[in-house]
Amino acid sequence: MNGKIKTRRWDIQEHLKTEDDMRLYLEACFEEAGDDPAFIAAALGDVARARGMTALARETGLGRDTLYKALSGENNPSFGTILKVARALGLKLTVAHA
């Protein structure tokens, strides 16, 4: 061995295998996001990519490019887009007392 450590980029999609994994991940992201909507959008994007962006595009009626851009974490997508994505992912947004 030459003493070098090999690393690779960590990819959340490798850890989002089950519905429960995805739910727990999103719950944690909602807890951490504070008032950052782009953080939530990026978390939804992680789940969307783990599930398959093509299927999500078909279910939401939005183009894949539109979804990638909206869920990149670099933009602030409309609430309508977030609702469409959540519904297509089988999620229900609820309100709870903080």
HELIX and SHEET records of a PDB file:
HELIX    1   1 ILE A   12  HIS A   15  5                                   4    
HELIX    2   2 GLU A   19  ALA A   33  1                                  15    
HELIX    3   3 PRO A   37  ARG A   51  1                                  15    
HELIX    4   4 MET A   53  THR A   60  1                                   8    
HELIX    5   5 ARG A   64  ALA A   70  1                                   7    
HELIX    6   6 PHE A   79  ALA A   88  1                                  10    
END                                                                             
